[in-house]
């Protein structure tokens, strides 16, 4: 039996979110591209002027708790490559699903100025290398804390299983310290969402010793079954000094730069900030690693890192979407940071997706029936 397992943490500002069961306690919506019905995944939906909000799901949907949207009169919806757009809350339905569309960013070309000294254009590889070198400058090296919402769930043929939710706070001493050794976590509230099916076997930790629960063609330590810890260790930006995952490995040692080929796409933006959009790829005989990294043109801060590894058992190239449709995904990590205090980058969200398999449960099979009338037994 195969499952697609999806893990998500949302850390936006210092919002305190209560877990509700009733739909009337939420403002609901779906975010799409303006010119199509393509959902915008992981778009940020926040209250204007507040560091409080949520992000959209895999179908572009979101639910904004009532105690958040009552804090302001306008919500802001933003995503990389799209224009930041404001929507008055008064014009949104409190009971229906609101359809929100974001226009793509359109860049106007600046007037070209020719001078005796030409500014050297950086290659895609040089941009990525510079961004990694500036992590200690662009991110928080002093202690900080963030409250957020954590959710993990599983899919079996589009059926949701084992959905768990939690409100927690992370106490992080800063990027100068090892995250797994020094960061602390407080859980304010957690629950197993009984509105979805439960499967005890699928909810167990990964077990490669007995092959009870494994990721085919990859190895993921069980971490004691702690899904939140699995998320934390896969933040390659926060853990830039330690090994995170293949083939990104240790950012600070230049593994990402050495292990991949790079190409520059057209510039994009997040709000008013222009970003480099860099594609990365690693080709192997049986695997493909594909990703995109978004880097500020201003200070080379990494805003977002998308990275996926696929099983390549056929000839020819494929896009990320084609690999996913063909069920070739092994794992995918998406990490996004945002501007925070003192213009330093702070975690917005991190998600981790992977396919895994369960060993078939033992079956009781009758091989032979013997009737013993002398003992009145079968």
N, C-alpha and C positions, 0 to 999 in steps of 0.2 A: 504494500500500500504506500502511495506517495502523497506527500503534502507540500504545499508551499507555505513556508513559515515567514511571517512578517513581524518585525519588531520596530517600535517607534518610540522615541522620546521627544518631548517638546519642552524646551527651556526658553521661555520668553520673559525677560524682566523678572519681576518679583510678584507675579500674579498668584493669588491663592484661588484655586478652582475647587468647587464642590462637585462630587459625583452625583448626578441626578438620574432617576429612572424615567421620569415623566417628560414626554416630548414638549409639553407646553412651557417647560423651563428653558427652552433653547430657541435661539434664532437660527433657522436652518437655511442653507443655501448650497449652490453648486457653482463653481467657477469654470468658465470656458473661454477659449479664444474667441475674439470678436467675429471673425470670418468663418468659423467652423464650429463643429460640435465636439472638438477635441478637448477633454478636460485638462485643466492645468493642475498638475500634481504638486503638492508641497508649496502652494502659494500661501503667503502669510496674510492672515485676516486679523487686524488689530483695531483697537479703539484709537481714533485720532488723538494725538497728544498724550497717549498713555502707553507704557511698555507692557501692555496686556493684550493677549490674543491667542489665536490658535492657528493651525495650518491645515490645509486641505488634504483629504485622503487620496487614495489611488484613483478614485472616480471623480475627483475634483470637489467632493462634498465636504462640508464643515458644519459644526454645531457650536454656536457661540452661547455659552451659559448666560442666563438672564442677569446674574449678579455682575457680569462683565459689561454687557451692552447697555446696561442702565447707567454706566459711568460716563457716557458721552452721547453726543448727538450724531456722530458720524463714524463710519468704519472705513478703514483704509485697506485696500487689497493690493498686494504687490508680489511680483515674482520676477526673476531675472529674465530679461528679454522682453518685458512688458511694461507699459506705462503704469506708474503708481496712480491709482484711481480712488476717488472718494465717493462714498454712497451715503446719503442721509438715512439714518435709521428709521425716521418717520415714514419714509416711502417704501420700506421693506415690510413684507407681510409677517406678522408674528406667529402665524399658524401654518402657512404654506411654505414649500421649498422655493426660495428665491433664486432665480437664474441670474448670475452676474457674469458679464463678459469683459475681458480685458483686451485693449488694443495692443498690438506689438509695437515695440520701440522703433521709431523711424529717425535715422541720423541724417543731418544735413552736412554736406561736405564743407569744411572750412576753406577759405581762400588760400591758395598756395602762395607761399612767399619764398623766393629764391634769394639766397645770400651766399657769401663767399664760404662760410662755414656751414656744412651740412650736418645736421644732427643724425647720428648713426641710429639706424633702426635695429631694434633688438629682435633676435630670432625667438621662436616659440620656446626653444630649450633654454635660452638665456633668461627669458621672462620667468619661467618656472623656477629656475635655479635661484634667481634673485628673490623671488617670493619666499622660498624656503629659508634662505639666509636671513630674511627679515622677520621671521616668526617671533624671535625673542623681543623685537621692537614693537610689532603690531599687536601682540596679544598680552594678556595680563600675566605679569611675573609676580605680582603681589597677591595676597590672599583675597578671595571673593566667595560669594555664595549665590546660588541660583535655585529658585523654586520652579517646579515644572510638573508636567503630566506625562506619565509613562504608560504605554499600552503594548501588549504583545498578544498575537493571535495566530491561528493556523487556518489554512484553507485545504479542504479536500474536495476536489471537483466543484469549486465555487461555493462550497458549504463552509461557513465559519465555525471553527472549533476553539475551545479553550481560550476565550477572550478574557484577559486579565487587565485591570486598570489600577493605577496608583498615583497619589499625589506625594511628592517627595522634595527634599532639599539637599543639594550637594554642597558640601563645604570643601572648597578647593584651595590649597595653599599657593597656587600659581604655577605657571608653566616651568618655573625653575625646579620644581619638585616632581618626583615620580608620582603619577596619578594613582596607580594601584596601591602604592605603599602608604600614601599620606592623605589622600582625599577621604572624607567621611560622608555618609549618607543618612539622613533622617527620613523615615516614612511617616507621613501624617495620616494617610488613609489608603487602604487598598481593598480590593474585592475581586472575587471571581464572578464574572458576569454570567449569571444563570440564565439570561435570555438566550444564550447560545449553547449549543451542544458541548458536552464535556467528554473527553476521551483520555482516560487515565494513562494509557500506554503512550500516547503521543505527547503527553505533558511531562513525561519523565526526562531526565537529563540524557545527553548523548552518551551512548555506550558502545565504544568500538571494541572492547574486550570480548563481549558476548555477541556483538553485531545485532543488538536489539534495536538500536536507533542510530543511524549513521547518515552522513552526507556522502553520497556517491562521488568518488574522485576528489574528495577534499577531506581535511581533518579539522574538526573544531573541538577544542577541549570543552569539557562539560561545565567547568567553573562552578561545580556543585549544583548545577541546575539554575544558577542565578542569571536570568535573562538580562537584567539591568547591567550586570558586570560585563556580559558579552558585548553590550552596546558600547560601554565605556572604553574597553580595550581596542575597539575598532575605530576609534577616533584618531586617525593617523596624524592630524594636525596637533591636537592636544598632546599626543604621545610621540612627538616628532623625534625624540631621542631614543626611543625603544622600538623593537620590532612590532609592527601592528598586523599586517596581513600581506600575503603574496599577491602581486609582485611589487607592491609598494614598499614593503619592508620598513627600513629606518629612513625617514625623510632627511634627517640631519646628516646622515652619512652619504647622501646623494644617490640612494638606491633608486628612488623614483626616476631621477634624471637618467641614470645609467641603464635602467631596465626597459625603457620605453622609447618609442619614436613619437615626435610631436608635430603638430601642425596648427597654424593660426586660422581661426574662423573670423568672420566679420565681428567688429566690436559690438558689444551689447551694453546693457545698463541695468542698474537697480535704483529706481528713483532718479535722482540727479547725478548719480555717480557712474562714470563710464568704466567699463570693465573689458579686459582682454578675455577672450573665450578661446581656450586652448584644448584641442583634442589630443588624446594620448592613446597609444595602442601597443600591445606586445603580441607578436605572432609566435606561436609554437605549433608543433606538429599536431597535437591533440587539443589545444586550448587557444582561446582568444581572450585577451584582457583589453577592454575598451573603457574609456573614461573621458570626462570633460572637467576642466578646472577653470574657475572664474576668478580673475585676479584684478585688483584695482589698478587703474592706470596712474593713479595719484601716488600711492605709497606701497604698491605691490602686496597689499594684504589679500590673503586668500579668502574669498567670500564663500565659495562652494566647491566641493570635490565630489564628483560622481564617478563611481568605479564599479565595474562588473566583470566577472570571469565566466566564460561560457565554454561548454563542451563542443569542440569542433571535430565532428566525425564525418565530415563531408568536404568536398572540394568547393573552392570559391569563397568570396567574401560575403559577409552578411552585415546588415545594420543591427543596432541594439534591438530595435523593435522586431526584426525578423528572427533573431536568436530567441527572444522571449516568446514569440508566437509558436516557435517550433519546440518549446519546452526544453531549451538547452541551457537555461540559467543554472549555474552552480551557486554563486552568491553575488550579492550586490550591496554596496555600502554607499550611502549618500549622506554627506555631512555639510551643514550650512552654518556660517557664522554671520553675525550682524554687528553694526556699529553700536557700542555701548558707552559706558562711563569713560571720560577722558579720550573719547574717540578710539578706544581700544576695541578689538574684535572679541565678541562673546558668543558662545554657542547658541544657535537658534533651534536647531534640531539635528538629530542623527537617526537614520533608519538602517536596519539590516534585514535583508531578505535572503532566504536560501531554500533550496529543495532538500528534503531529506526522506529517507525510507525507513519503514518499520519492519522488523522480522514478522512473518506470519505467525499468529498465535497457534499453539499446539491444539490439535484436533483429536477428539475421541472417536475412533473408528472401530466398528465391530467387524472382526475378521472371521469369526467362527461362532456358531451357537450350538451348545451341547445341552440336550434335555436329559435330566436325571430323575426319572419318576420315583426311583427308590428313595431319593432324598427330597422329593417334591421341590426340585429346584431346576432352574435354567442356568 
